[in-house]
Amino acid sequence: MNIEQLLILVLALGVIWGGILLLKQSAKKFNLTDEQKKKVKERQAAWEKEEKEEDKE
């Protein structure tokens, strides 16, 4: 492996590693209000109901 190939390999690994760290850093947890949680549960229940109806057909 010559020096050019080694340099390209190190550069590629650095770009991949940097991308992973950037994603990790930018990933944030978010807090939902009680009203938002209620809406999510309602949508989930409606979706599950539709899925059950489709499975029966």
mmCIF entry with sequence, helices, sheets and N, C-alpha, C, O atoms, coordinates in Angstrom:
data_MODEL
# 
_entry.id   MODEL 
# 
_entity.id                         1 
_entity.type                       polymer 
_entity.pdbx_number_of_molecules   1 
# 
_entity_poly.entity_id                      1 
_entity_poly.type                           'polypeptide(L)' 
_entity_poly.nstd_linkage                   no 
_entity_poly.nstd_monomer                   no 
_entity_poly.pdbx_seq_one_letter_code       MNIEQLLILVLALGVIWGGILLLKQSAKKFNLTDEQKKKVKERQAAWEKEEKEEDKE 
_entity_poly.pdbx_seq_one_letter_code_can   MNIEQLLILVLALGVIWGGILLLKQSAKKFNLTDEQKKKVKERQAAWEKEEKEEDKE 
_entity_poly.pdbx_strand_id                 A 
# 
loop_
_entity_poly_seq.entity_id 
_entity_poly_seq.num 
_entity_poly_seq.mon_id 
_entity_poly_seq.hetero 
1 1  MET n 
1 2  ASN n 
1 3  ILE n 
1 4  GLU n 
1 5  GLN n 
1 6  LEU n 
1 7  LEU n 
1 8  ILE n 
1 9  LEU n 
1 10 VAL n 
1 11 LEU n 
1 12 ALA n 
1 13 LEU n 
1 14 GLY n 
1 15 VAL n 
1 16 ILE n 
1 17 TRP n 
1 18 GLY n 
1 19 GLY n 
1 20 ILE n 
1 21 LEU n 
1 22 LEU n 
1 23 LEU n 
1 24 LYS n 
1 25 GLN n 
1 26 SER n 
1 27 ALA n 
1 28 LYS n 
1 29 LYS n 
1 30 PHE n 
1 31 ASN n 
1 32 LEU n 
1 33 THR n 
1 34 ASP n 
1 35 GLU n 
1 36 GLN n 
1 37 LYS n 
1 38 LYS n 
1 39 LYS n 
1 40 VAL n 
1 41 LYS n 
1 42 GLU n 
1 43 ARG n 
1 44 GLN n 
1 45 ALA n 
1 46 ALA n 
1 47 TRP n 
1 48 GLU n 
1 49 LYS n 
1 50 GLU n 
1 51 GLU n 
1 52 LYS n 
1 53 GLU n 
1 54 GLU n 
1 55 ASP n 
1 56 LYS n 
1 57 GLU n 
# 
_struct_asym.id          A 
_struct_asym.entity_id   1 
# 
loop_
_struct_conf.conf_type_id 
_struct_conf.id 
_struct_conf.pdbx_PDB_helix_id 
_struct_conf.beg_label_comp_id 
_struct_conf.beg_label_asym_id 
_struct_conf.beg_label_seq_id 
_struct_conf.pdbx_beg_PDB_ins_code 
_struct_conf.end_label_comp_id 
_struct_conf.end_label_asym_id 
_struct_conf.end_label_seq_id 
_struct_conf.pdbx_end_PDB_ins_code 
_struct_conf.beg_auth_comp_id 
_struct_conf.beg_auth_asym_id 
_struct_conf.beg_auth_seq_id 
_struct_conf.end_auth_comp_id 
_struct_conf.end_auth_asym_id 
_struct_conf.end_auth_seq_id 
_struct_conf.pdbx_PDB_helix_class 
_struct_conf.details 
_struct_conf.pdbx_PDB_helix_length 
HELX_P HELX_P1 AA1 ILE A 3  ? SER A 26 ? ILE A 3  SER A 26 1 ? 24 
HELX_P HELX_P2 AA2 ASP A 34 ? LYS A 56 ? ASP A 34 LYS A 56 1 ? 23 
# 
_struct_conf_type.id          HELX_P 
_struct_conf_type.criteria    ? 
_struct_conf_type.reference   ? 
# 
loop_
_atom_site.group_PDB 
_atom_site.id 
_atom_site.type_symbol 
_atom_site.label_atom_id 
_atom_site.label_alt_id 
_atom_site.label_comp_id 
_atom_site.label_asym_id 
_atom_site.label_entity_id 
_atom_site.label_seq_id 
_atom_site.pdbx_PDB_ins_code 
_atom_site.Cartn_x 
_atom_site.Cartn_y 
_atom_site.Cartn_z 
_atom_site.occupancy 
_atom_site.B_iso_or_equiv 
_atom_site.pdbx_formal_charge 
_atom_site.auth_seq_id 
_atom_site.auth_comp_id 
_atom_site.auth_asym_id 
_atom_site.auth_atom_id 
_atom_site.pdbx_PDB_model_num 
ATOM 1   N N  . MET A 1 1  ? 0.862   -1.168  0.000  1.00 0.00 ? 1  MET A N  1 
ATOM 2   C CA . MET A 1 1  ? 0.000   0.000   0.000  1.00 0.00 ? 1  MET A CA 1 
ATOM 3   C C  . MET A 1 1  ? 0.911   1.235   0.000  1.00 0.00 ? 1  MET A C  1 
ATOM 4   O O  . MET A 1 1  ? 1.728   1.425   0.901  1.00 0.00 ? 1  MET A O  1 
ATOM 5   N N  . ASN A 1 2  ? 0.753   2.036   -0.997 1.00 0.00 ? 2  ASN A N  1 
ATOM 6   C CA . ASN A 1 2  ? 1.606   3.222   -1.048 1.00 0.00 ? 2  ASN A CA 1 
ATOM 7   C C  . ASN A 1 2  ? 1.008   4.349   -0.206 1.00 0.00 ? 2  ASN A C  1 
ATOM 8   O O  . ASN A 1 2  ? -0.081  4.224   0.354  1.00 0.00 ? 2  ASN A O  1 
ATOM 9   N N  . ILE A 1 3  ? 1.734   5.424   -0.136 1.00 0.00 ? 3  ILE A N  1 
ATOM 10  C CA . ILE A 1 3  ? 1.339   6.531   0.747  1.00 0.00 ? 3  ILE A CA 1 
ATOM 11  C C  . ILE A 1 3  ? 0.049   7.199   0.298  1.00 0.00 ? 3  ILE A C  1 
ATOM 12  O O  . ILE A 1 3  ? -0.726  7.657   1.138  1.00 0.00 ? 3  ILE A O  1 
ATOM 13  N N  . GLU A 1 4  ? -0.199  7.267   -0.992 1.00 0.00 ? 4  GLU A N  1 
ATOM 14  C CA . GLU A 1 4  ? -1.424  7.890   -1.497 1.00 0.00 ? 4  GLU A CA 1 
ATOM 15  C C  . GLU A 1 4  ? -2.657  7.097   -1.078 1.00 0.00 ? 4  GLU A C  1 
ATOM 16  O O  . GLU A 1 4  ? -3.657  7.667   -0.643 1.00 0.00 ? 4  GLU A O  1 
ATOM 17  N N  . GLN A 1 5  ? -2.574  5.783   -1.212 1.00 0.00 ? 5  GLN A N  1 
ATOM 18  C CA . GLN A 1 5  ? -3.701  4.936   -0.815 1.00 0.00 ? 5  GLN A CA 1 
ATOM 19  C C  . GLN A 1 5  ? -3.945  5.031   0.685  1.00 0.00 ? 5  GLN A C  1 
ATOM 20  O O  . GLN A 1 5  ? -5.091  5.078   1.131  1.00 0.00 ? 5  GLN A O  1 
ATOM 21  N N  . LEU A 1 6  ? -2.876  5.059   1.455  1.00 0.00 ? 6  LEU A N  1 
ATOM 22  C CA . LEU A 1 6  ? -3.000  5.176   2.904  1.00 0.00 ? 6  LEU A CA 1 
ATOM 23  C C  . LEU A 1 6  ? -3.638  6.513   3.285  1.00 0.00 ? 6  LEU A C  1 
ATOM 24  O O  . LEU A 1 6  ? -4.485  6.570   4.176  1.00 0.00 ? 6  LEU A O  1 
ATOM 25  N N  . LEU A 1 7  ? -3.233  7.571   2.614  1.00 0.00 ? 7  LEU A N  1 
ATOM 26  C CA . LEU A 1 7  ? -3.796  8.890   2.881  1.00 0.00 ? 7  LEU A CA 1 
ATOM 27  C C  . LEU A 1 7  ? -5.288  8.928   2.549  1.00 0.00 ? 7  LEU A C  1 
ATOM 28  O O  . LEU A 1 7  ? -6.079  9.489   3.307  1.00 0.00 ? 7  LEU A O  1 
ATOM 29  N N  . ILE A 1 8  ? -5.669  8.339   1.427  1.00 0.00 ? 8  ILE A N  1 
ATOM 30  C CA . ILE A 1 8  ? -7.084  8.290   1.041  1.00 0.00 ? 8  ILE A CA 1 
ATOM 31  C C  . ILE A 1 8  ? -7.882  7.475   2.050  1.00 0.00 ? 8  ILE A C  1 
ATOM 32  O O  . ILE A 1 8  ? -8.994  7.858   2.415  1.00 0.00 ? 8  ILE A O  1 
ATOM 33  N N  . LEU A 1 9  ? -7.327  6.359   2.502  1.00 0.00 ? 9  LEU A N  1 
ATOM 34  C CA . LEU A 1 9  ? -8.004  5.516   3.489  1.00 0.00 ? 9  LEU A CA 1 
ATOM 35  C C  . LEU A 1 9  ? -8.216  6.274   4.801  1.00 0.00 ? 9  LEU A C  1 
ATOM 36  O O  . LEU A 1 9  ? -9.307  6.245   5.371  1.00 0.00 ? 9  LEU A O  1 
ATOM 37  N N  . VAL A 1 10 ? -7.184  6.941   5.268  1.00 0.00 ? 10 VAL A N  1 
ATOM 38  C CA . VAL A 1 10 ? -7.289  7.702   6.522  1.00 0.00 ? 10 VAL A CA 1 
ATOM 39  C C  . VAL A 1 10 ? -8.301  8.833   6.370  1.00 0.00 ? 10 VAL A C  1 
ATOM 40  O O  . VAL A 1 10 ? -9.097  9.085   7.275  1.00 0.00 ? 10 VAL A O  1 
ATOM 41  N N  . LEU A 1 11 ? -8.270  9.507   5.236  1.00 0.00 ? 11 LEU A N  1 
ATOM 42  C CA . LEU A 1 11 ? -9.214  10.593  4.983  1.00 0.00 ? 11 LEU A CA 1 
ATOM 43  C C  . LEU A 1 11 ? -10.653 10.081  4.959  1.00 0.00 ? 11 LEU A C  1 
ATOM 44  O O  . LEU A 1 11 ? -11.543 10.700  5.543  1.00 0.00 ? 11 LEU A O  1 
ATOM 45  N N  . ALA A 1 12 ? -10.883 8.954   4.286  1.00 0.00 ? 12 ALA A N  1 
ATOM 46  C CA . ALA A 1 12 ? -12.231 8.381   4.214  1.00 0.00 ? 12 ALA A CA 1 
ATOM 47  C C  . ALA A 1 12 ? -12.723 7.976   5.604  1.00 0.00 ? 12 ALA A C  1 
ATOM 48  O O  . ALA A 1 12 ? -13.867 8.253   5.967  1.00 0.00 ? 12 ALA A O  1 
ATOM 49  N N  . LEU A 1 13 ? -11.865 7.328   6.370  1.00 0.00 ? 13 LEU A N  1 
ATOM 50  C CA . LEU A 1 13 ? -12.261 6.928   7.726  1.00 0.00 ? 13 LEU A CA 1 
ATOM 51  C C  . LEU A 1 13 ? -12.541 8.154   8.599  1.00 0.00 ? 13 LEU A C  1 
ATOM 52  O O  . LEU A 1 13 ? -13.453 8.136   9.425  1.00 0.00 ? 13 LEU A O  1 
ATOM 53  N N  . GLY A 1 14 ? -11.762 9.208   8.416  1.00 0.00 ? 14 GLY A N  1 
ATOM 54  C CA . GLY A 1 14 ? -11.988 10.439  9.168  1.00 0.00 ? 14 GLY A CA 1 
ATOM 55  C C  . GLY A 1 14 ? -13.325 11.078  8.832  1.00 0.00 ? 14 GLY A C  1 
ATOM 56  O O  . GLY A 1 14 ? -14.024 11.573  9.716  1.00 0.00 ? 14 GLY A O  1 
ATOM 57  N N  . VAL A 1 15 ? -13.679 11.067  7.552  1.00 0.00 ? 15 VAL A N  1 
ATOM 58  C CA . VAL A 1 15 ? -14.965 11.632  7.134  1.00 0.00 ? 15 VAL A CA 1 
ATOM 59  C C  . VAL A 1 15 ? -16.113 10.821  7.723  1.00 0.00 ? 15 VAL A C  1 
ATOM 60  O O  . VAL A 1 15 ? -17.090 11.389  8.209  1.00 0.00 ? 15 VAL A O  1 
ATOM 61  N N  . ILE A 1 16 ? -16.000 9.504   7.680  1.00 0.00 ? 16 ILE A N  1 
ATOM 62  C CA . ILE A 1 16 ? -17.045 8.634   8.242  1.00 0.00 ? 16 ILE A CA 1 
ATOM 63  C C  . ILE A 1 16 ? -17.168 8.867   9.747  1.00 0.00 ? 16 ILE A C  1 
ATOM 64  O O  . ILE A 1 16 ? -18.270 9.043   10.267 1.00 0.00 ? 16 ILE A O  1 
ATOM 65  N N  . TRP A 1 17 ? -16.037 8.866   10.437 1.00 0.00 ? 17 TRP A N  1 
ATOM 66  C CA . TRP A 1 17 ? -16.042 9.062   11.890 1.00 0.00 ? 17 TRP A CA 1 
ATOM 67  C C  . TRP A 1 17 ? -16.625 10.432  12.251 1.00 0.00 ? 17 TRP A C  1 
ATOM 68  O O  . TRP A 1 17 ? -17.408 10.547  13.194 1.00 0.00 ? 17 TRP A O  1 
ATOM 69  N N  . GLY A 1 18 ? -16.243 11.458  11.508 1.00 0.00 ? 18 GLY A N  1 
ATOM 70  C CA . GLY A 1 18 ? -16.767 12.798  11.754 1.00 0.00 ? 18 GLY A CA 1 
ATOM 71  C C  . GLY A 1 18 ? -18.269 12.867  11.547 1.00 0.00 ? 18 GLY A C  1 
ATOM 72  O O  . GLY A 1 18 ? -18.973 13.528  12.311 1.00 0.00 ? 18 GLY A O  1 
ATOM 73  N N  . GLY A 1 19 ? -18.767 12.189  10.517 1.00 0.00 ? 19 GLY A N  1 
ATOM 74  C CA . GLY A 1 19 ? -20.205 12.155  10.266 1.00 0.00 ? 19 GLY A CA 1 
ATOM 75  C C  . GLY A 1 19 ? -20.964 11.486  11.397 1.00 0.00 ? 19 GLY A C  1 
ATOM 76  O O  . GLY A 1 19 ? -22.026 11.947  11.813 1.00 0.00 ? 19 GLY A O  1 
ATOM 77  N N  . ILE A 1 20 ? -20.400 10.395  11.884 1.00 0.00 ? 20 ILE A N  1 
ATOM 78  C CA . ILE A 1 20 ? -21.043 9.685   12.997 1.00 0.00 ? 20 ILE A CA 1 
ATOM 79  C C  . ILE A 1 20 ? -21.082 10.570  14.241 1.00 0.00 ? 20 ILE A C  1 
ATOM 80  O O  . ILE A 1 20 ? -22.108 10.650  14.917 1.00 0.00 ? 20 ILE A O  1 
ATOM 81  N N  . LEU A 1 21 ? -19.978 11.227  14.538 1.00 0.00 ? 21 LEU A N  1 
ATOM 82  C CA . LEU A 1 21 ? -19.948 12.106  15.711 1.00 0.00 ? 21 LEU A CA 1 
ATOM 83  C C  . LEU A 1 21 ? -20.903 13.285  15.558 1.00 0.00 ? 21 LEU A C  1 
ATOM 84  O O  . LEU A 1 21 ? -21.537 13.701  16.528 1.00 0.00 ? 21 LEU A O  1 
ATOM 85  N N  . LEU A 1 22 ? -21.006 13.818  14.354 1.00 0.00 ? 22 LEU A N  1 
ATOM 86  C CA . LEU A 1 22 ? -21.929 14.929  14.107 1.00 0.00 ? 22 LEU A CA 1 
ATOM 87  C C  . LEU A 1 22 ? -23.374 14.491  14.329 1.00 0.00 ? 22 LEU A C  1 
ATOM 88  O O  . LEU A 1 22 ? -24.161 15.218  14.935 1.00 0.00 ? 22 LEU A O  1 
ATOM 89  N N  . LEU A 1 23 ? -23.724 13.296  13.835 1.00 0.00 ? 23 LEU A N  1 
ATOM 90  C CA . LEU A 1 23 ? -25.078 12.783  14.053 1.00 0.00 ? 23 LEU A CA 1 
ATOM 91  C C  . LEU A 1 23 ? -25.353 12.569  15.533 1.00 0.00 ? 23 LEU A C  1 
ATOM 92  O O  . LEU A 1 23 ? -26.430 12.901  16.029 1.00 0.00 ? 23 LEU A O  1 
ATOM 93  N N  . LYS A 1 24 ? -24.373 12.012  16.235 1.00 0.00 ? 24 LYS A N  1 
ATOM 94  C CA . LYS A 1 24 ? -24.542 11.763  17.664 1.00 0.00 ? 24 LYS A CA 1 
ATOM 95  C C  . LYS A 1 24 ? -24.743 13.075  18.423 1.00 0.00 ? 24 LYS A C  1 
ATOM 96  O O  . LYS A 1 24 ? -25.567 13.157  19.334 1.00 0.00 ? 24 LYS A O  1 
ATOM 97  N N  . GLN A 1 25 ? -23.987 14.086  18.039 1.00 0.00 ? 25 GLN A N  1 
ATOM 98  C CA . GLN A 1 25 ? -24.064 15.373  18.715 1.00 0.00 ? 25 GLN A CA 1 
ATOM 99  C C  . GLN A 1 25 ? -25.381 16.087  18.435 1.00 0.00 ? 25 GLN A C  1 
ATOM 100 O O  . GLN A 1 25 ? -25.925 16.762  19.309 1.00 0.00 ? 25 GLN A O  1 
ATOM 101 N N  . SER A 1 26 ? -25.886 15.938  17.228 1.00 0.00 ? 26 SER A N  1 
ATOM 102 C CA . SER A 1 26 ? -27.093 16.673  16.853 1.00 0.00 ? 26 SER A CA 1 
ATOM 103 C C  . SER A 1 26 ? -28.375 15.954  17.262 1.00 0.00 ? 26 SER A C  1 
ATOM 104 O O  . SER A 1 26 ? -29.457 16.539  17.207 1.00 0.00 ? 26 SER A O  1 
ATOM 105 N N  . ALA A 1 27 ? -28.262 14.701  17.667 1.00 0.00 ? 27 ALA A N  1 
ATOM 106 C CA . ALA A 1 27 ? -29.450 13.959  18.094 1.00 0.00 ? 27 ALA A CA 1 
ATOM 107 C C  . ALA A 1 27 ? -29.860 14.456  19.481 1.00 0.00 ? 27 ALA A C  1 
ATOM 108 O O  . ALA A 1 27 ? -29.095 14.356  20.440 1.00 0.00 ? 27 ALA A O  1 
ATOM 109 N N  . LYS A 1 28 ? -31.065 14.986  19.569 1.00 0.00 ? 28 LYS A N  1 
ATOM 110 C CA . LYS A 1 28 ? -31.553 15.528  20.839 1.00 0.00 ? 28 LYS A CA 1 
ATOM 111 C C  . LYS A 1 28 ? -32.852 14.835  21.211 1.00 0.00 ? 28 LYS A C  1 
ATOM 112 O O  . LYS A 1 28 ? -33.673 14.508  20.354 1.00 0.00 ? 28 LYS A O  1 
ATOM 113 N N  . LYS A 1 29 ? -33.015 14.623  22.485 1.00 0.00 ? 29 LYS A N  1 
ATOM 114 C CA . LYS A 1 29 ? -34.303 14.140  22.961 1.00 0.00 ? 29 LYS A CA 1 
ATOM 115 C C  . LYS A 1 29 ? -35.213 15.349  23.099 1.00 0.00 ? 29 LYS A C  1 
ATOM 116 O O  . LYS A 1 29 ? -34.759 16.451  23.407 1.00 0.00 ? 29 LYS A O  1 
ATOM 117 N N  . PHE A 1 30 ? -36.487 15.134  22.871 1.00 0.00 ? 30 PHE A N  1 
ATOM 118 C CA . PHE A 1 30 ? -37.419 16.237  23.009 1.00 0.00 ? 30 PHE A CA 1 
ATOM 119 C C  . PHE A 1 30 ? -38.543 15.813  23.935 1.00 0.00 ? 30 PHE A C  1 
ATOM 120 O O  . PHE A 1 30 ? -38.965 14.657  23.944 1.00 0.00 ? 30 PHE A O  1 
ATOM 121 N N  . ASN A 1 31 ? -39.008 16.755  24.697 1.00 0.00 ? 31 ASN A N  1 
ATOM 122 C CA . ASN A 1 31 ? -40.064 16.495  25.669 1.00 0.00 ? 31 ASN A CA 1 
ATOM 123 C C  . ASN A 1 31 ? -41.402 16.906  25.079 1.00 0.00 ? 31 ASN A C  1 
ATOM 124 O O  . ASN A 1 31 ? -41.570 18.027  24.599 1.00 0.00 ? 31 ASN A O  1 
ATOM 125 N N  . LEU A 1 32 ? -42.345 15.984  25.122 1.00 0.00 ? 32 LEU A N  1 
ATOM 126 C CA . LEU A 1 32 ? -43.690 16.262  24.635 1.00 0.00 ? 32 LEU A CA 1 
ATOM 127 C C  . LEU A 1 32 ? -44.568 16.692  25.804 1.00 0.00 ? 32 LEU A C  1 
ATOM 128 O O  . LEU A 1 32 ? -44.399 16.229  26.932 1.00 0.00 ? 32 LEU A O  1 
ATOM 129 N N  . THR A 1 33 ? -45.495 17.576  25.515 1.00 0.00 ? 33 THR A N  1 
ATOM 130 C CA . THR A 1 33 ? -46.461 17.958  26.535 1.00 0.00 ? 33 THR A CA 1 
ATOM 131 C C  . THR A 1 33 ? -47.469 16.818  26.682 1.00 0.00 ? 33 THR A C  1 
ATOM 132 O O  . THR A 1 33 ? -47.525 15.914  25.849 1.00 0.00 ? 33 THR A O  1 
ATOM 133 N N  . ASP A 1 34 ? -48.251 16.874  27.736 1.00 0.00 ? 34 ASP A N  1 
ATOM 134 C CA . ASP A 1 34 ? -49.257 15.834  27.953 1.00 0.00 ? 34 ASP A CA 1 
ATOM 135 C C  . ASP A 1 34 ? -50.259 15.796  26.804 1.00 0.00 ? 34 ASP A C  1 
ATOM 136 O O  . ASP A 1 34 ? -50.715 14.725  26.405 1.00 0.00 ? 34 ASP A O  1 
ATOM 137 N N  . GLU A 1 35 ? -50.597 16.966  26.275 1.00 0.00 ? 35 GLU A N  1 
ATOM 138 C CA . GLU A 1 35 ? -51.543 17.035  25.158 1.00 0.00 ? 35 GLU A CA 1 
ATOM 139 C C  . GLU A 1 35 ? -50.954 16.364  23.911 1.00 0.00 ? 35 GLU A C  1 
ATOM 140 O O  . GLU A 1 35 ? -51.655 15.644  23.201 1.00 0.00 ? 35 GLU A O  1 
ATOM 141 N N  . GLN A 1 36 ? -49.681 16.600  23.652 1.00 0.00 ? 36 GLN A N  1 
ATOM 142 C CA . GLN A 1 36 ? -49.035 15.987  22.494 1.00 0.00 ? 36 GLN A CA 1 
ATOM 143 C C  . GLN A 1 36 ? -48.954 14.470  22.658 1.00 0.00 ? 36 GLN A C  1 
ATOM 144 O O  . GLN A 1 36 ? -49.165 13.722  21.704 1.00 0.00 ? 36 GLN A O  1 
ATOM 145 N N  . LYS A 1 37 ? -48.646 14.026  23.874 1.00 0.00 ? 37 LYS A N  1 
ATOM 146 C CA . LYS A 1 37 ? -48.593 12.586  24.135 1.00 0.00 ? 37 LYS A CA 1 
ATOM 147 C C  . LYS A 1 37 ? -49.959 11.948  23.902 1.00 0.00 ? 37 LYS A C  1 
ATOM 148 O O  . LYS A 1 37 ? -50.057 10.852  23.350 1.00 0.00 ? 37 LYS A O  1 
ATOM 149 N N  . LYS A 1 38 ? -51.008 12.644  24.327 1.00 0.00 ? 38 LYS A N  1 
ATOM 150 C CA . LYS A 1 38 ? -52.368 12.139  24.145 1.00 0.00 ? 38 LYS A CA 1 
ATOM 151 C C  . LYS A 1 38 ? -52.691 12.003  22.661 1.00 0.00 ? 38 LYS A C  1 
ATOM 152 O O  . LYS A 1 38 ? -53.270 11.001  22.241 1.00 0.00 ? 38 LYS A O  1 
ATOM 153 N N  . LYS A 1 39 ? -52.319 13.012  21.859 1.00 0.00 ? 39 LYS A N  1 
ATOM 154 C CA . LYS A 1 39 ? -52.569 12.959  20.416 1.00 0.00 ? 39 LYS A CA 1 
ATOM 155 C C  . LYS A 1 39 ? -51.813 11.809  19.763 1.00 0.00 ? 39 LYS A C  1 
ATOM 156 O O  . LYS A 1 39 ? -52.340 11.140  18.874 1.00 0.00 ? 39 LYS A O  1 
ATOM 157 N N  . VAL A 1 40 ? -50.589 11.584  20.199 1.00 0.00 ? 40 VAL A N  1 
ATOM 158 C CA . VAL A 1 40 ? -49.791 10.486  19.651 1.00 0.00 ? 40 VAL A CA 1 
ATOM 159 C C  . VAL A 1 40 ? -50.460 9.151   19.955 1.00 0.00 ? 40 VAL A C  1 
ATOM 160 O O  . VAL A 1 40 ? -50.545 8.282   19.088 1.00 0.00 ? 40 VAL A O  1 
ATOM 161 N N  . LYS A 1 41 ? -50.930 8.991   21.184 1.00 0.00 ? 41 LYS A N  1 
ATOM 162 C CA . LYS A 1 41 ? -51.601 7.742   21.561 1.00 0.00 ? 41 LYS A CA 1 
ATOM 163 C C  . LYS A 1 41 ? -52.884 7.540   20.767 1.00 0.00 ? 41 LYS A C  1 
ATOM 164 O O  . LYS A 1 41 ? -53.204 6.421   20.365 1.00 0.00 ? 41 LYS A O  1 
ATOM 165 N N  . GLU A 1 42 ? -53.621 8.631   20.543 1.00 0.00 ? 42 GLU A N  1 
ATOM 166 C CA . GLU A 1 42 ? -54.857 8.531   19.756 1.00 0.00 ? 42 GLU A CA 1 
ATOM 167 C C  . GLU A 1 42 ? -54.552 8.122   18.317 1.00 0.00 ? 42 GLU A C  1 
ATOM 168 O O  . GLU A 1 42 ? -55.235 7.266   17.755 1.00 0.00 ? 42 GLU A O  1 
ATOM 169 N N  . ARG A 1 43 ? -53.534 8.729   17.725 1.00 0.00 ? 43 ARG A N  1 
ATOM 170 C CA . ARG A 1 43 ? -53.157 8.377   16.350 1.00 0.00 ? 43 ARG A CA 1 
ATOM 171 C C  . ARG A 1 43 ? -52.691 6.930   16.270 1.00 0.00 ? 43 ARG A C  1 
ATOM 172 O O  . ARG A 1 43 ? -53.007 6.224   15.312 1.00 0.00 ? 43 ARG A O  1 
ATOM 173 N N  . GLN A 1 44 ? -51.942 6.491   17.271 1.00 0.00 ? 44 GLN A N  1 
ATOM 174 C CA . GLN A 1 44 ? -51.455 5.115   17.298 1.00 0.00 ? 44 GLN A CA 1 
ATOM 175 C C  . GLN A 1 44 ? -52.626 4.141   17.412 1.00 0.00 ? 44 GLN A C  1 
ATOM 176 O O  . GLN A 1 44 ? -52.647 3.114   16.733 1.00 0.00 ? 44 GLN A O  1 
ATOM 177 N N  . ALA A 1 45 ? -53.592 4.455   18.258 1.00 0.00 ? 45 ALA A N  1 
ATOM 178 C CA . ALA A 1 45 ? -54.759 3.595   18.417 1.00 0.00 ? 45 ALA A CA 1 
ATOM 179 C C  . ALA A 1 45 ? -55.563 3.533   17.125 1.00 0.00 ? 45 ALA A C  1 
ATOM 180 O O  . ALA A 1 45 ? -56.029 2.462   16.736 1.00 0.00 ? 45 ALA A O  1 
ATOM 181 N N  . ALA A 1 46 ? -55.729 4.672   16.458 1.00 0.00 ? 46 ALA A N  1 
ATOM 182 C CA . ALA A 1 46 ? -56.466 4.693   15.189 1.00 0.00 ? 46 ALA A CA 1 
ATOM 183 C C  . ALA A 1 46 ? -55.727 3.888   14.127 1.00 0.00 ? 46 ALA A C  1 
ATOM 184 O O  . ALA A 1 46 ? -56.349 3.163   13.351 1.00 0.00 ? 46 ALA A O  1 
ATOM 185 N N  . TRP A 1 47 ? -54.420 4.012   14.090 1.00 0.00 ? 47 TRP A N  1 
ATOM 186 C CA . TRP A 1 47 ? -53.618 3.269   13.113 1.00 0.00 ? 47 TRP A CA 1 
ATOM 187 C C  . TRP A 1 47 ? -53.728 1.765   13.359 1.00 0.00 ? 47 TRP A C  1 
ATOM 188 O O  . TRP A 1 47 ? -53.885 0.984   12.420 1.00 0.00 ? 47 TRP A O  1 
ATOM 189 N N  . GLU A 1 48 ? -53.644 1.363   14.636 1.00 0.00 ? 48 GLU A N  1 
ATOM 190 C CA . GLU A 1 48 ? -53.756 -0.059  14.969 1.00 0.00 ? 48 GLU A CA 1 
ATOM 191 C C  . GLU A 1 48 ? -55.142 -0.589  14.611 1.00 0.00 ? 48 GLU A C  1 
ATOM 192 O O  . GLU A 1 48 ? -55.267 -1.719  14.138 1.00 0.00 ? 48 GLU A O  1 
ATOM 193 N N  . LYS A 1 49 ? -56.176 0.208   14.829 1.00 0.00 ? 49 LYS A N  1 
ATOM 194 C CA . LYS A 1 49 ? -57.537 -0.198  14.480 1.00 0.00 ? 49 LYS A CA 1 
ATOM 195 C C  . LYS A 1 49 ? -57.650 -0.411  12.977 1.00 0.00 ? 49 LYS A C  1 
ATOM 196 O O  . LYS A 1 49 ? -58.240 -1.397  12.535 1.00 0.00 ? 49 LYS A O  1 
ATOM 197 N N  . GLU A 1 50 ? -57.090 0.508   12.184 1.00 0.00 ? 50 GLU A N  1 
ATOM 198 C CA . GLU A 1 50 ? -57.115 0.364   10.726 1.00 0.00 ? 50 GLU A CA 1 
ATOM 199 C C  . GLU A 1 50 ? -56.360 -0.885  10.282 1.00 0.00 ? 50 GLU A C  1 
ATOM 200 O O  . GLU A 1 50 ? -56.800 -1.593  9.376  1.00 0.00 ? 50 GLU A O  1 
ATOM 201 N N  . GLU A 1 51 ? -55.239 -1.149  10.912 1.00 0.00 ? 51 GLU A N  1 
ATOM 202 C CA . GLU A 1 51 ? -54.443 -2.329  10.564 1.00 0.00 ? 51 GLU A CA 1 
ATOM 203 C C  . GLU A 1 51 ? -55.221 -3.613  10.855 1.00 0.00 ? 51 GLU A C  1 
ATOM 204 O O  . GLU A 1 51 ? -55.193 -4.551  10.058 1.00 0.00 ? 51 GLU A O  1 
ATOM 205 N N  . LYS A 1 52 ? -55.911 -3.655  11.993 1.00 0.00 ? 52 LYS A N  1 
ATOM 206 C CA . LYS A 1 52 ? -56.696 -4.839  12.337 1.00 0.00 ? 52 LYS A CA 1 
ATOM 207 C C  . LYS A 1 52 ? -57.822 -5.052  11.338 1.00 0.00 ? 52 LYS A C  1 
ATOM 208 O O  . LYS A 1 52 ? -58.109 -6.186  10.954 1.00 0.00 ? 52 LYS A O  1 
ATOM 209 N N  . GLU A 1 53 ? -58.467 -3.954  10.910 1.00 0.00 ? 53 GLU A N  1 
ATOM 210 C CA . GLU A 1 53 ? -59.545 -4.063  9.924  1.00 0.00 ? 53 GLU A CA 1 
ATOM 211 C C  . GLU A 1 53 ? -59.010 -4.558  8.582  1.00 0.00 ? 53 GLU A C  1 
ATOM 212 O O  . GLU A 1 53 ? -59.666 -5.355  7.910  1.00 0.00 ? 53 GLU A O  1 
ATOM 213 N N  . GLU A 1 54 ? -57.837 -4.099  8.191  1.00 0.00 ? 54 GLU A N  1 
ATOM 214 C CA . GLU A 1 54 ? -57.237 -4.539  6.933  1.00 0.00 ? 54 GLU A CA 1 
ATOM 215 C C  . GLU A 1 54 ? -56.840 -6.007  6.999  1.00 0.00 ? 54 GLU A C  1 
ATOM 216 O O  . GLU A 1 54 ? -56.943 -6.726  6.005  1.00 0.00 ? 54 GLU A O  1 
ATOM 217 N N  . ASP A 1 55 ? -56.387 -6.452  8.166  1.00 0.00 ? 55 ASP A N  1 
ATOM 218 C CA . ASP A 1 55 ? -55.984 -7.851  8.320  1.00 0.00 ? 55 ASP A CA 1 
ATOM 219 C C  . ASP A 1 55 ? -57.181 -8.792  8.231  1.00 0.00 ? 55 ASP A C  1 
ATOM 220 O O  . ASP A 1 55 ? -57.046 -9.930  7.780  1.00 0.00 ? 55 ASP A O  1 
ATOM 221 N N  . LYS A 1 56 ? -58.352 -8.320  8.659  1.00 0.00 ? 56 LYS A N  1 
ATOM 222 C CA . LYS A 1 56 ? -59.552 -9.154  8.616  1.00 0.00 ? 56 LYS A CA 1 
ATOM 223 C C  . LYS A 1 56 ? -60.014 -9.387  7.183  1.00 0.00 ? 56 LYS A C  1 
ATOM 224 O O  . LYS A 1 56 ? -60.628 -10.410 6.880  1.00 0.00 ? 56 LYS A O  1 
ATOM 225 N N  . GLU A 1 57 ? -59.718 -8.439  6.310  1.00 0.00 ? 57 GLU A N  1 
ATOM 226 C CA . GLU A 1 57 ? -60.192 -8.528  4.924  1.00 0.00 ? 57 GLU A CA 1 
ATOM 227 C C  . GLU A 1 57 ? -59.421 -9.530  4.128  1.00 0.00 ? 57 GLU A C  1 
ATOM 228 O O  . GLU A 1 57 ? -59.698 -9.722  2.944  1.00 0.00 ? 57 GLU A O  1 
# 
